[in-house]
Structures are given as C-alpha cells and as structure tokens.
Amino acid sequence: MKNLRNIFLLTALLSLAVSCSDDDGGNAQNVNLDVAGIWDLTEVNVSSAQDVDMDGTSSANLVDEVDCISGTLLIDGDLSYSYEQTTITVTELTNGQFIAQCSGSTSVSGTWTANNAQVVFSGSSVLGTFSILNGTLVNDVGEDLPGIQSFVYTKRP
C-alpha cells in the first residue's frame, strides 16, 4: 500500500511538472516591445549638404531645408504598424546642386518584429528593416544624390 501511494505521488508530480512547462504549443516570440510607440521623421539625410531653401545655410538633412517633409510611424504593441511619410523627389540641377520637393505621400501598414538591434517591418516593400541606433530608428538606404542616404525616426516622449 505504501508503494502504491509513492507511485501515485510520483505520477502526480511528473504530471504537474509536464503540465507547467513553458512551452504551451503557441508561437511565442521574443520581441523588443520597447520600440512600440509613435515615431516622428526627424532626418532625411543626403550624401552632400544642399541649400534647397536658398537661405544661405546648407544641410545634409532635408528636413532642415524642405518645410513640407513629414513622417509618422506608429508601432503598436499588438505587433502591427502604420506608416505615413511624405514622398520626396530629388532632382539634379547643375554643378552638384539638387532640388528636393514633396510629391505626395506614402501610407502602408503591416506587422513588425524587433530585437535590440533592428526592427523588421512586414507587409510592404517600402520599409524593410530599420536599425535601432542611440534611441532612434534608422532606415539606411545608402544612396548618393539624387538618392537618399537615410531616414531617421525619433520616438515621441
């Protein structure tokens, strides 16, 4: 009788250990939820400084030069995102000078995942992967003028 009780206790303990496992059969992911929030476009960097607004001061950040540039990235805690940004057209003039103009906007949405180094946006070919650098999100396009080097987003407080 004592052996039967020990076997029953051992069986109960094993059943309890298996039922309390961390693996619930779901697809739980390790996601950096610190990136959730509203992010504003603060930089649109080009390969060489330009004085697009003709104020006598050149900047490699087109946000300083073109008033109509804006962008917002909402990264939600439910792993969805929505994005809207001004479409920027850069055209070469002469002698290494360029003009940048706003030409509408782009809006997309989808899902995201992130670790401590990057955020990957799915559902659109517009965003792709952003790096997390010093509290900002950076989309490093890497093109020389008339292309864009990078887009930088800063999280709202």
Contacts in CASP RR format, 6 or more apart in sequence:
PFRMAT RR
TARGET T0000
AUTHOR 0000-0000-0000
METHOD contacts of the structure
MODEL  1
MKNLRNIFLLTALLSLAVSCSDDDGGNAQNVNLDVAGIWDLTEVNVSSAQ
DVDMDGTSSANLVDEVDCISGTLLIDGDLSYSYEQTTITVTELTNGQFIA
QCSGSTSVSGTWTANNAQVVFSGSSVLGTFSILNGTLVNDVGEDLPGIQS
FVYTKRP
29 113 0 8 1.000
30 115 0 8 1.000
31 79 0 8 1.000
31 113 0 8 1.000
31 114 0 8 1.000
31 115 0 8 1.000
32 114 0 8 1.000
32 115 0 8 1.000
32 116 0 8 1.000
32 119 0 8 1.000
32 132 0 8 1.000
33 77 0 8 1.000
33 114 0 8 1.000
35 75 0 8 1.000
35 112 0 8 1.000
35 114 0 8 1.000
35 119 0 8 1.000
35 132 0 8 1.000
35 137 0 8 1.000
35 155 0 8 1.000
36 75 0 8 1.000
36 76 0 8 1.000
36 77 0 8 1.000
37 74 0 8 1.000
37 75 0 8 1.000
37 76 0 8 1.000
37 77 0 8 1.000
37 155 0 8 1.000
37 156 0 8 1.000
38 72 0 8 1.000
38 73 0 8 1.000
38 74 0 8 1.000
38 75 0 8 1.000
38 155 0 8 1.000
38 156 0 8 1.000
39 72 0 8 1.000
39 73 0 8 1.000
39 74 0 8 1.000
39 75 0 8 1.000
39 137 0 8 1.000
39 153 0 8 1.000
39 154 0 8 1.000
39 155 0 8 1.000
39 156 0 8 1.000
40 70 0 8 1.000
40 71 0 8 1.000
40 72 0 8 1.000
40 73 0 8 1.000
40 153 0 8 1.000
40 154 0 8 1.000
40 156 0 8 1.000
41 63 0 8 1.000
41 69 0 8 1.000
41 70 0 8 1.000
41 71 0 8 1.000
41 72 0 8 1.000
41 73 0 8 1.000
41 85 0 8 1.000
41 86 0 8 1.000
41 151 0 8 1.000
41 152 0 8 1.000
41 153 0 8 1.000
42 63 0 8 1.000
42 136 0 8 1.000
42 152 0 8 1.000
42 153 0 8 1.000
42 154 0 8 1.000
43 61 0 8 1.000
43 63 0 8 1.000
43 150 0 8 1.000
43 151 0 8 1.000
43 152 0 8 1.000
44 61 0 8 1.000
44 62 0 8 1.000
44 63 0 8 1.000
44 69 0 8 1.000
44 88 0 8 1.000
44 148 0 8 1.000
44 150 0 8 1.000
44 151 0 8 1.000
44 152 0 8 1.000
45 60 0 8 1.000
45 61 0 8 1.000
45 62 0 8 1.000
45 148 0 8 1.000
45 149 0 8 1.000
45 150 0 8 1.000
45 151 0 8 1.000
45 152 0 8 1.000
46 60 0 8 1.000
46 61 0 8 1.000
46 62 0 8 1.000
46 90 0 8 1.000
46 98 0 8 1.000
46 100 0 8 1.000
46 145 0 8 1.000
46 147 0 8 1.000
46 148 0 8 1.000
46 149 0 8 1.000
47 60 0 8 1.000
47 143 0 8 1.000
47 144 0 8 1.000
47 145 0 8 1.000
47 147 0 8 1.000
47 149 0 8 1.000
48 60 0 8 1.000
48 96 0 8 1.000
48 145 0 8 1.000
49 58 0 8 1.000
49 59 0 8 1.000
49 60 0 8 1.000
50 58 0 8 1.000
50 59 0 8 1.000
50 60 0 8 1.000
50 62 0 8 1.000
50 65 0 8 1.000
50 97 0 8 1.000
50 98 0 8 1.000
50 100 0 8 1.000
50 145 0 8 1.000
51 57 0 8 1.000
51 58 0 8 1.000
51 59 0 8 1.000
51 65 0 8 1.000
52 62 0 8 1.000
52 65 0 8 1.000
52 66 0 8 1.000
52 98 0 8 1.000
52 99 0 8 1.000
52 100 0 8 1.000
53 65 0 8 1.000
53 66 0 8 1.000
53 67 0 8 1.000
57 64 0 8 1.000
59 65 0 8 1.000
60 149 0 8 1.000
62 69 0 8 1.000
62 88 0 8 1.000
62 90 0 8 1.000
62 100 0 8 1.000
62 148 0 8 1.000
63 69 0 8 1.000
65 100 0 8 1.000
66 88 0 8 1.000
66 100 0 8 1.000
66 101 0 8 1.000
66 102 0 8 1.000
68 86 0 8 1.000
68 101 0 8 1.000
68 102 0 8 1.000
69 86 0 8 1.000
69 88 0 8 1.000
69 102 0 8 1.000
70 85 0 8 1.000
70 86 0 8 1.000
71 83 0 8 1.000
71 84 0 8 1.000
71 85 0 8 1.000
71 86 0 8 1.000
71 153 0 8 1.000
72 83 0 8 1.000
72 84 0 8 1.000
72 85 0 8 1.000
73 81 0 8 1.000
73 82 0 8 1.000
73 83 0 8 1.000
73 85 0 8 1.000
73 137 0 8 1.000
73 153 0 8 1.000
74 81 0 8 1.000
74 82 0 8 1.000
74 83 0 8 1.000
75 81 0 8 1.000
75 112 0 8 1.000
75 119 0 8 1.000
76 82 0 8 1.000
79 111 0 8 1.000
79 112 0 8 1.000
79 113 0 8 1.000
80 109 0 8 1.000
80 110 0 8 1.000
80 111 0 8 1.000
80 112 0 8 1.000
81 109 0 8 1.000
81 110 0 8 1.000
81 111 0 8 1.000
81 112 0 8 1.000
81 121 0 8 1.000
82 107 0 8 1.000
82 108 0 8 1.000
82 109 0 8 1.000
82 110 0 8 1.000
83 106 0 8 1.000
83 107 0 8 1.000
83 108 0 8 1.000
83 109 0 8 1.000
83 121 0 8 1.000
83 124 0 8 1.000
83 126 0 8 1.000
83 127 0 8 1.000
84 105 0 8 1.000
84 106 0 8 1.000
84 107 0 8 1.000
85 105 0 8 1.000
85 106 0 8 1.000
85 151 0 8 1.000
86 102 0 8 1.000
86 104 0 8 1.000
86 105 0 8 1.000
87 102 0 8 1.000
87 103 0 8 1.000
87 104 0 8 1.000
87 105 0 8 1.000
87 106 0 8 1.000
88 100 0 8 1.000
88 101 0 8 1.000
88 102 0 8 1.000
88 103 0 8 1.000
88 148 0 8 1.000
89 100 0 8 1.000
89 101 0 8 1.000
89 102 0 8 1.000
89 103 0 8 1.000
90 98 0 8 1.000
90 99 0 8 1.000
90 100 0 8 1.000
90 145 0 8 1.000
90 146 0 8 1.000
90 147 0 8 1.000
90 148 0 8 1.000
91 98 0 8 1.000
91 99 0 8 1.000
91 100 0 8 1.000
91 101 0 8 1.000
91 146 0 8 1.000
92 98 0 8 1.000
92 145 0 8 1.000
92 146 0 8 1.000
93 99 0 8 1.000
96 145 0 8 1.000
98 145 0 8 1.000
98 146 0 8 1.000
106 126 0 8 1.000
108 123 0 8 1.000
108 124 0 8 1.000
108 126 0 8 1.000
108 127 0 8 1.000
109 123 0 8 1.000
109 124 0 8 1.000
110 121 0 8 1.000
110 122 0 8 1.000
110 123 0 8 1.000
110 124 0 8 1.000
111 121 0 8 1.000
111 122 0 8 1.000
111 123 0 8 1.000
112 119 0 8 1.000
112 120 0 8 1.000
112 121 0 8 1.000
112 122 0 8 1.000
113 119 0 8 1.000
113 120 0 8 1.000
113 122 0 8 1.000
114 120 0 8 1.000
114 132 0 8 1.000
116 132 0 8 1.000
117 131 0 8 1.000
117 132 0 8 1.000
118 129 0 8 1.000
118 130 0 8 1.000
118 131 0 8 1.000
118 132 0 8 1.000
119 129 0 8 1.000
119 130 0 8 1.000
119 132 0 8 1.000
119 137 0 8 1.000
120 128 0 8 1.000
120 129 0 8 1.000
121 127 0 8 1.000
121 128 0 8 1.000
121 129 0 8 1.000
121 130 0 8 1.000
127 139 0 8 1.000
128 139 0 8 1.000
130 137 0 8 1.000
130 138 0 8 1.000
130 139 0 8 1.000
130 153 0 8 1.000
131 137 0 8 1.000
131 138 0 8 1.000
131 140 0 8 1.000
132 138 0 8 1.000
135 154 0 8 1.000
135 155 0 8 1.000
136 152 0 8 1.000
136 153 0 8 1.000
136 154 0 8 1.000
136 155 0 8 1.000
137 152 0 8 1.000
137 153 0 8 1.000
137 155 0 8 1.000
138 150 0 8 1.000
138 151 0 8 1.000
138 152 0 8 1.000
138 153 0 8 1.000
139 150 0 8 1.000
139 151 0 8 1.000
139 152 0 8 1.000
139 153 0 8 1.000
140 149 0 8 1.000
140 150 0 8 1.000
141 147 0 8 1.000
141 148 0 8 1.000
141 149 0 8 1.000
141 150 0 8 1.000
141 151 0 8 1.000
142 148 0 8 1.000
142 149 0 8 1.000
142 150 0 8 1.000
143 149 0 8 1.000
END
